[in-house]
Amino acid sequence: MRNLLIILMAITLLTSCQSTSENANNTNLNNIKTMEKLAKQEIESLLMTYKKTLNTSDAEKATSLYTKNGIFMPSNAPSAIGTKKIKDAYDFVFSQIELNIEFHIEEITVEDTFAYAVTSSKGTTLIHANGETIPEENRELFIFEKQNNTWKIARYMFNKVK
């Protein structure tokens, strides 16, 4: 009888340890999912701020959304690397055109302190040189990096759809 009691106590102890381990694993998984959801919301907000900078031709604000070593890779133009070159590129773009676009976020994937987003945009472009307004449609790829608890654009590339 004593041996049976010892076996039952051992089984009970092992079962309670396993249950505690499963609870800890579930808590960790829930924390990771919550953090990922929060990161995606922060990135979505960053993308909406970026859209606003494009629609208001705000080169200063657009530049501030990039990391210090960020890279802007516009379609049919050389890459702009670093804060000064990015600012110069946006100043030039906004001196030539005025955008009125909407962003559609197709995917955001987060992995630790890096993330990427695939988006598309559609709207119109006013060409300053001739006053003509033309359709604008692009596909975009953003790479983000979290620095000092803030998501920033590390790389941005787009190409024209039509």
ABEGO torsion letter per residue (X at the ends): XAAAAAAAAAAAAAAAAAAAAAAAAAAAAAAAAAAAAAAAAAAAAAAAAAAAAAAAGBAAAAAAABBAABBBBBBGBBBBBEAAAAAAAAAAAAAABBBBBBBBBABBBBBEABBBBBBBBBEBBBBAAAGBBBBBBBBBBBBBBBBGGBBBBABBBBBBAX
